[in-house]
Amino acid sequence: MRNNIPYRDASGGGSNPAIAGILLSATMRALMYERAEIAQAIYRDIVSKRTGRLARSARIETFRGGRLKDRWKARLIVGGNEAPHGLGHEYGYEVRDTSGETTSVVAGAHDLNQVLNRLGQL
């Protein structure tokens, strides 16, 4: 989720301390974390659940980001050690035979795009 509130001019000067204070406040961090929790819940709802590992692997974090590291951002992380098949599920993969030839291509599920679409409708 992005918040592009301009409070600097092109040269980087002219900072507005009120907006800078809001963007780095604990309240803004809590709002970003809450929005990421909603995204996590949506992802866990729509992802395929044969074993449930991919849904359980979804986690969130907040961090200072932006070009100048001057605002809170949130990130939804899926896969990792808990579900190493996460990338293949999201973006698709190729099935190969023993000689290395591609026998078929499996399309990705694009669940993260669906999450963004649903967040945009809220």
C-alpha positions in Angstrom: 0.0 0.0 0.0 1.4 3.4 -0.9 0.9 6.9 0.4 2.3 9.5 -1.9 1.7 12.7 0.0 4.1 15.3 -1.4 5.6 17.5 1.2 9.0 18.3 -0.4 9.8 20.3 -3.5 11.9 19.0 -6.4 15.2 19.9 -4.7 14.3 17.9 -1.5 13.9 21.1 0.6 10.8 22.8 2.0 9.8 20.0 4.3 6.5 20.4 6.1 7.1 19.1 9.7 3.4 18.4 10.3 3.2 16.0 7.4 6.6 14.5 8.2 5.3 13.9 11.7 2.1 12.3 10.5 3.9 10.0 8.1 6.3 8.7 10.8 3.8 8.6 13.6 2.9 5.5 15.5 -0.7 6.0 14.4 0.4 5.8 10.7 2.4 2.6 11.4 -0.7 1.1 13.1 -2.9 2.0 10.1 -0.4 0.5 7.6 -0.2 -2.7 9.8 -4.0 -2.9 9.9 -4.3 -2.6 6.1 -1.6 -5.3 5.7 -3.6 -7.5 8.1 -6.6 -7.1 5.9 -4.6 -8.1 2.9 -3.2 -11.1 4.7 -6.8 -12.2 5.6 -7.9 -11.8 2.0 -5.0 -13.8 0.7 -5.6 -16.6 3.2 -9.2 -16.6 2.1 -8.6 -16.9 -1.7 -5.4 -19.0 -1.9 -5.8 -22.7 -2.8 -5.7 -24.8 0.3 -4.7 -28.4 -0.5 -2.3 -28.5 2.5 -2.8 -25.0 3.8 1.0 -24.4 4.0 0.9 -21.5 1.5 -2.0 -19.8 3.4 -0.2 -20.2 6.7 3.1 -18.8 5.2 1.6 -15.4 4.6 3.1 -12.9 7.0 3.3 -9.1 7.2 5.7 -6.5 8.3 6.0 -2.7 8.4 9.1 -0.8 7.5 10.3 2.8 6.8 10.3 3.2 3.1 10.0 5.6 0.2 12.8 7.2 -1.6 13.9 9.2 1.5 12.8 6.5 4.1 10.3 9.1 5.4 7.1 7.1 5.7 5.7 3.8 7.0 5.0 1.1 4.4 3.6 -2.5 4.8 4.6 -5.6 3.0 2.8 -9.0 2.6 5.3 -11.8 2.3 4.2 -15.2 0.9 6.1 -18.5 0.7 9.6 -18.9 2.0 10.8 -21.9 3.9 7.3 -22.7 5.0 6.0 -23.0 1.5 8.8 -23.2 -1.1 6.2 -23.7 -3.9 4.8 -20.2 -3.4 6.5 -18.6 -6.4 5.4 -21.4 -8.7 1.9 -21.1 -7.5 1.8 -17.4 -8.0 3.6 -17.0 -11.3 3.4 -20.4 -12.9 6.0 -23.1 -13.8 7.1 -25.5 -16.5 6.9 -29.3 -16.3 9.9 -31.0 -17.8 10.6 -34.6 -18.6 13.8 -36.5 -17.8 15.6 -35.2 -21.0 14.9 -31.5 -19.9 12.3 -30.8 -22.6 9.3 -28.8 -21.5 6.2 -30.9 -21.6 3.7 -28.4 -20.3 3.4 -24.9 -18.8 1.2 -24.4 -15.8 -0.2 -20.9 -15.4 0.1 -19.0 -12.2 -2.9 -18.3 -9.9 -2.2 -14.5 -9.5 -3.7 -14.4 -6.1 -1.7 -11.3 -5.0 -3.3 -9.3 -7.9 -6.7 -10.4 -6.6 -5.7 -9.2 -3.1 -4.8 -5.8 -4.5 -8.1 -5.6 -6.5 -10.1 -6.4 -3.4 -8.1 -3.9 -1.2 -8.9 -1.2 -3.9 -12.6 -1.9 -3.5 -12.6 -1.3 0.2 
